[in-house]
Amino acid sequence: MRRIKRTAEALRDVIFPSVCEVCGKSLVDGEDVMCLDCYAEIPRTRSHSDSFGVVHQRLASTLPIDRAASFFFYYRENPYARLIQKAKYNHLPRYASWLGRQYASEIVPDGFFDGVDMLVPVPLYWWKRFRRGYNQSVEVAKGIAEVTGLPVRDILSARRHSSQTAKSAFERWQNTREVYSFNGCVAEIENRHLLLVDDVITTGATILSCGKAIHDASPTTRLSVISLGITQLR
Ligand SMILES: [Zn+2]
């Protein structure tokens, strides 16, 4: 089976030679997804060792967030942002896990994962998950897990909730948002340290809402956050 896979991959490389997703240059042996030059140029936030860095500031609320880190700044038209968009919309979940793996490898030596007990991906509403075929946050978590050996626990669920105050059907559709709830076993997370995993942090509302669902179920659980991208607020 492995041989068939390797042959298929070699064949694919002949038909579609691998190119850097950022600059379009042909990749050489040992490079994957992007070339080493573009890898070095990733607009990193370097937030992982900061006790009140850019991610903490975005998530500043009444919810206690222990550690918080994002791999890079997410600008809409930026080729690095396109990697995450491709991971989500072009059926390339391996980009999400690759980025998760790379980021984890970079920050492991600084102790970012020390004491963390499990990775908890932000869930997708079932219909989105069904249409996409996967949840990109789970893929990011899998990449992190490959490096850290931490278990990935799917203990949150997302459902749709439309605002009661909206008048028209269109307004109700527009005001529909995801509501997160804890669906695991409280004993499993009490006094544990959970690392919430998302692809991109924008306002921070999603990840805070996930954190709140966990905190409400188990106030003794420590919460940290990791994402691939974080948008820049203007
Ligand atoms: Zn490149």
Residues whose N, C-alpha, C, O or C-beta is under 5 A from the ligand:
A	BS01	ZN	C20 V22 C23 G24 M34 C35 C38
